[in-house]
């Protein structure tokens, strides 16, 4: 993935599924993408270039534990989803943005699985089944974003990333259910309608 210099000092990386874009388009000339606030990754463990950011989660996994009153990357992904899902490319400003791209796509996948689930119980079952699927990592054929992260340099690094992605997917799934369904267990159309959207123009298959 190539970097392109902006007219100012800022540098951006545009990620698309077709490869690097050979020009820079200043953000003022396009609709803004919502970026992650976790721009400082100093002291954060990485696997395949993906920062293992803290999570407000009790799910077992390699993520450090975040304080419950602080926003984490899953909060950002869910909050930004209904805006970011419309974009076909994404100007990456930090390594956390790459994780945000991954989570946005995963939420898109999860919503597709919830499509047609008319109750919270049905939706929960669909999400549990999604969680049972193997989580691919860079270099494996089913990883959705070739080139987004570097390939693992060892099996240990691959499994560290796989375990982190599995943990963060499970955490995102639980929080997604709480917004995709109302307290009475009925679908929230203002969320499930986004199952038809295609983030970065990727067609999400049904289960």
C-alpha positions, 0 to 999 in steps of 0.5 A: 500500500503506497503513501501519497503526500498531501499538499500540507504536512499530513500524510494519508494512505488510501485503502481500496480493494483495487490497490493503492490510489495513484493520487491524493484527494484532500479531505475537504473535497469529499465526504469525511470518513469517521476515523478512530481516535486511537492515533497514538499506538505507542506501547500497544502490542501489534500483530501483523501491524494490527494494534491489540487495543484495549477492550471493555470486555469480559470475553477471554482473549489477548486484549488488554482490559479497558476501563468501563467508562472509556470509549473503546474501538468497538464503541467507535466502530458501532457509533460510526458504522451507519456513516462509514458503511457508505464509503468505497475507500478509506483514508487510513490515518493510523493503525487503529483505522485499519482495525476500524475498517475490519470491524466495520466490515464485520458489523456489515457481515453480522447485520447480514446474518441478522437479516430476517431474524425477527426476534432477539432470540433468533438474532442471538442464535445467528450471531452465535453461529457466526462466532463458531466460524474460523476467523481468517488472518492475513495471508489466508484466502478468506481474509476480506482485505488483502494488503490491509495488514502485513502477513504474519512472520510466524505462526505465533503472530498469526494465532495472536491476531486470530485470537484478538480478532475472535475476541473483538468480533464476539464483543462487537456482536454482543453490543450490536445485538443491543442496538439491532433489537429493541428492549422488547426483542423486536428488530430495530429497522434503523439498524437492520436496514443497513444489512443491505449496504456494501462497505467498500463495495464488498458483497456480503454473502448470506449464511 
